[in-house]
Amino acid sequence: MRRLFPVTDVTDVTDDTAAREWSLAELAAAYAYPEPGPDGREPWLRANMVSTLDGAAQHDGRSQPISCPADMRIFGTLRALADVVVVGAQTVRQEGYRPSRARAEFAAAREAAGQGPAPAIAVVTASLDLDFSLPLFTSPLVPTLLLTGAGAAPDRVAAAERAGARVVTAGEGEAVDPARAVRALADLGHTRLLTEGGPRLLGQLVAAGVLDELCLTVSPMLTAGDAQRIAGGPSVTLPRRFALKSMLEEDGFLFTRYQRS
Ligand SMILES: NC(=O)c1ccc[n+]([C@@H]2O[C@H](COP(=O)([O-])OP(=O)(O)OC[C@H]3O[C@@H](n4cnc5c(N)ncnc54)[C@H](OP(=O)(O)O)[C@@H]3O)[C@@H](O)[C@H]2O)c1
């Protein structure tokens, strides 16, 4: 049994990597998606979230005040490893989501992995109440996807498509069914999935049992108040157990990586 530190393979290092900042390539290697099996690549859904010590997933309606530069470095690395970034519409509205960008540092690795220059953003929405004149829809490198239900308002679907978005149906009524969303993305060739929340979306992914991995940044801050936790909605019947795969630290922030056990 492991006791206290060191806790993981990645942090249990004796060479010089313990004493210096990791390069983006080293970070990318540490966070690599699982290798494909004999039948090819299965979808793998990873979430990346940040929480304060007292469980707040936002401050003043945003996650930036509880984040830090190292968190943003990992955030960018996880995006660079992903085929698609799945995000709830409220996070898009509140955080002013922009298209993901192509980054020179990751260009060769993405090409070698058979990926385009940047991950697509897939917005989960029932209402399609989004501003389709924003760059997220008008000028992404790869078309932004909208995951919605079959009951979505036809005029909003038409407006989204006129703006250049690709509308993907993944539910019978207005709501998206999480398992169907994962399958629909895999059918489009997106198997390296990353979700950036928010809490209402993540709660449903947890409840549906489709989350494979959680990259959780523990921010050394206390905020009190009534902020959301990283996952909301109805609780699951039995807590789902995850196993700690790695943990990094910088400036008091912990960068944990848990996988479904
Ligand atoms: N700490 C972190 O790491 C982190 C990460 C992300 C966000 N946040 C924070 O979380 C807050 C926003 O999160 P949130 O939980 O309120 O919202 P959210 O999960 O980002 O988005 C909720 C919206 O997503 C759509 N949606 C969710 N589930 C759906 C389903 N099954 N079918 C169809 N549409 C669905 C709906 O959009 P429509 O209303 O369009 O139908 C719903 O209103 C912000 O304050 C943000 O800063 C924190």
The ligand as a Gaussian input file, in Angstrom:
#p B3LYP/6-31G(d) Opt

LIG

0 1
 N      -14.155000      24.948000     -12.585000
 C      -14.173000      24.526000     -13.808000
 O      -13.304000      23.769000     -14.211000
 C      -15.271000      24.988000     -14.728000
 C      -15.370000      24.441000     -16.000000
 C      -16.393000      24.878000     -16.838000
 C      -17.298000      25.827000     -16.383000
 N      -17.158000      26.342000     -15.145000
 C      -18.126000      27.326000     -14.646000
 O      -19.404000      26.723000     -14.646000
 C      -20.398000      27.698000     -14.938000
 C      -21.271000      27.207000     -16.066000
 O      -21.579000      25.846000     -15.884000
 P      -23.081000      25.301000     -15.761000
 O      -22.989000      24.028000     -15.017000
 O      -23.956000      26.368000     -15.245000
 O      -23.467000      25.059000     -17.260000
 P      -22.896000      24.113000     -18.412000
 O      -22.867000      22.697000     -17.950000
 O      -21.661000      24.698000     -18.990000
 O      -24.034000      24.330000     -19.482000
 C      -25.372000      24.021000     -19.169000
 C      -26.102000      24.133000     -20.468000
 O      -25.637000      23.107000     -21.338000
 C      -26.707000      22.579000     -22.061000
 N      -26.921000      21.208000     -21.637000
 C      -26.421000      20.574000     -20.544000
 N      -26.821000      19.319000     -20.536000
 C      -27.566000      19.134000     -21.640000
 C      -28.251000      18.023000     -22.197000
 N      -28.234000      16.822000     -21.612000
 N      -28.905000      18.212000     -23.347000
 C      -28.920000      19.407000     -23.978000
 N      -28.295000      20.483000     -23.499000
 C      -27.639000      20.346000     -22.339000
 C      -27.913000      23.460000     -21.760000
 O      -27.809000      24.497000     -22.718000
 P      -29.008000      25.374000     -23.263000
 O      -29.383000      26.245000     -22.117000
 O      -28.433000      26.128000     -24.403000
 O      -30.095000      24.422000     -23.649000
 C      -27.592000      23.938000     -20.355000
 O      -28.244000      25.139000     -20.028000
 C      -19.656000      28.969000     -15.261000
 O      -19.644000      29.763000     -14.100000
 C      -18.251000      28.508000     -15.562000
 O      -17.299000      29.480000     -15.230000
 C      -16.172000      25.929000     -14.307000

